[in-house]
Amino acid sequence: MKLLIVLLVVLAGVWLWRRGRRLPPTRDPARPSGQAALPMVRCARCGVHVPGDMVVHGRQGGYCCAAHRQEAEGA
């Protein structure tokens, strides 16, 4: 009988320990939950991917900076 009680106490302790270890789902603090992720655009000159709102647009595509647009297009 003692063995059964000890076994139940150990099982309850393991259950409580595992239940406490579960972490709640985390959210990205930089992005509100309702906002969608921005598409990444590849620079036509060097190949670096930049967020869609930071792209410098040119005749031959998107660039990571104005210097690469000038080098590639000669503008």
N, C-alpha and C positions, 0 to 999 in steps of 0.2 A: 504494500500500500504506500509506503514511504517513497519507493522508487517511482510509482505512478505520479505522485504529487511533485516530486523533483523534476520529472520529465515534463510535466505540464508547465511548471514555472520556467524551465529552460526554454521550452517552445514559445511561451508567451514573451519572454525576454527577447528571443531572436526575432519574433514577429514585430515587436515594438521597435527594435533597433533598425530593422530593414525598412519599416514604415517611416521612421524619422530620417532615413538617409535619402529618400526620394526628394529630388529638388523640384520646385515648381518650374513650369516652363518660363524661360527668360525671353524678354523682348529686347530688341535692339534699341537702346536709349536714344540713338542719334536719329532714328526714323520713327515717326508716329505710326501707329498700327494701321491706319487707313490709307497711308501713302504707298504707292507702288514704287518698286525699284526702277532706277533709271537704266536705259540701255547703254551698253558700252560700245564705243565707236573706235575703230582702229585707225591710227594715224597713217595717212598714205605715204609719208616720208620715212618714218623710223619704225612703225609697227606697234608702238605703244598704245595700249587701250586706255581711253579717257572716258569719263562720264558724258552722257549726251548733252548735258547743259553746259559743258566746258569746251566743246568742240569749236575750233576755228574753221569755218566753212570756206571752201575755195572752189575753183572750177573743176578740179580733178578729184574732189572728195573732201573728207574731213581731216583736220590736222590737230596735233596736240598743242601747238603754239603758232603765233604769227610768223616767227622766224622760219619754221619748217614750211609754212605755206609760201613764203617769199622764195625760199630756196628751190622748192619744187616747181613753182609756177613762174618764177622770175618777175613777180609783180612788185 
